[in-house]
Amino acid sequence: MAEAMFAGSSDAYINWAGGSSHFDLYDPAFITALQHLATSKGCDTFAIRQDYYYCGFWLKRFENSDERTQSRHECRPKDNITNWCLQDGEWIRHPNVDFPFNDVYMMELKHDKKISIDPWDADFVQAIQLFADHKSYELFSISKASGIHFKSSSGQPPKPFALANDTICWFRRSANHGVQGLFAPMECNAMELCRASVEEANKDPIPQFGTPAIERATVFLQETTSTLDEYISAFSEKAVENCNDQQLQDRLLKIRESSRRMTLLFGDAHACFLDYDMDLQISLTESQQTDETCRRTNQLQLFLERFGHADWLGGILVTAEFSAKLKQVMAILEALLKPTKFSLENMPPRFNVLESVLSALSHHDCTLHLGSIEQARRLADLTQKLTQAFEEQEVAQNTVCRQRQDKMDQLRSFAEALGKIPATMSKYMLIRLGDICIQDLSPLKEWISLKQFTDAHMMLEASRDAAVEQKAFRRLNAQLSSPAPSTTSWTDATDFEMP
């Protein structure tokens, strides 16, 4: 991927990566640019300071002139700080005066190195263009990582060369640049569209997986939760009514053993319960995830790595198919924490259909005289290709945007299903503690709260009481239903007369 740039070193620059500048911030042209920026941003005050310790500007906004006056602070001349205030539509200069606080935007290059305005903000770029016009610069570039560089024209058209993905160039169109100069603005426009394609592609929070794979993982999580809930509900009070005598006896044995092990787990001093119910519900967004989402995603990974196998969940649930699908879920979580990011160099072809036209523009032969028939034909051919490429790029962008929205909807369903797993799986393991062969149960204690433990224990106790009552009821009912043995005999009384 190429970008247009004049050869040679910069004539002026602002280097926020290194904390320096190669021009006077008090240059009248730069002050005019800041006045334009402040007006565009609704700010009525801005300050410039450029000395050994500080180098930058601050845009401020006050509710009224009285508030600004109250914050007025006299400064030493050696501080080299000056403020401009908007009064009755005019910018008034206040040397050696500062109006602290109420900072809206700032660009501090040395002391704190703080930049609170987007370098690609449209108003900021327009202000920089205004400065470049006043200084007769032909080109400037803005890099989000390093800074702003200005260059004067060398009399030759811009030369393409590779730039970082976080850099955009602007240059003044000039007829002195010949045919290639006429195409240069279109080339830069195409390059900006390509860079926009990179930004659009990087909005995908998980490009390593398509929507169908995420949907399959979501269905697996939903089915797993449903299976666990079904097992847990079998220990409810009403469920014992549907058990036959043998099932009832087996249920009581399981409950007694699980209750016994829960008592041992409660008294285990090697681990402690959580003080709260762990909330691992994640909220997924485009591009990068928040620190809190990453923290919860990492905890989900640890939980599933610890308990997502047959030793804890049982061999009936954890089949080879279950393990393969759980592995896919783990891969999706890892991809959310470490998403693939694209640049101009590694963009998939489906995202960028302008590459071939850009190549043709950058290698365009400008040695032919402007106005020749052959040159006109080439111009017409390139124009047609460029128009077609722009149309295809627009279609591709719209398709990518729709696909990303579909993926985000599916990711939200995935996150919702995933968030239910820890609590459900923890309760499932507590209910079936009697079937778990692992002797050391302390790892489970570290992932559940005392309330979760108590709820599961109370459920087992209620299920045990219901089972005992059901056995007693059935025994009594059986006794009442069987015929009682007779203690007397009846004789045919037809031959007897009543007295």
Buried (B, 14 or more C-beta within 10 A) or exposed (E): BBBBBBEEEBBBBBBBEEBEBEBEBEBEBBBBBBBBBBBBBEBBBBBBBBEEEBBBBBBBBBEEEEEBEEBEEEBEEEBBBBBBBBEEEEBEEBEBBBBEEBBBBBBBBBBEBEBEBEBBBEBBBBBBBBBBEBBEBBBBBBBBEBBBBBBBBEEEBBBBEEBEBBBBBBBBEBEEBBBBBBBBBBBBEBBBBBBEBBEBBBBBBBBBBEBEBBBBBBBBBBEBBEBBBEBBEBBEBEBBEEBEEEBBEEBBEBBEBBBEBBEEBEEEEEBEBBEEBBEBBBEBBBEBBEEEBBEBBBBBBEBBEEBBBBEBBBEEBBEEEBEEBBEBBBBBBBBBEEBEBBBBEEBEEEBBBBBEBBEBBBEBEBEBEEEEEEBEEBBEEBEEBBEEBBEEBEEBBEEBEEEBEEBBEBBBBBBBBBBBBBBBBBBBBBBBBBEBEEEEBBEBBEBBBBEBBEBBBEBBEBBBEBBBEBBEEEEEEEEEEEEEEEEEEEEEEEEEEEE
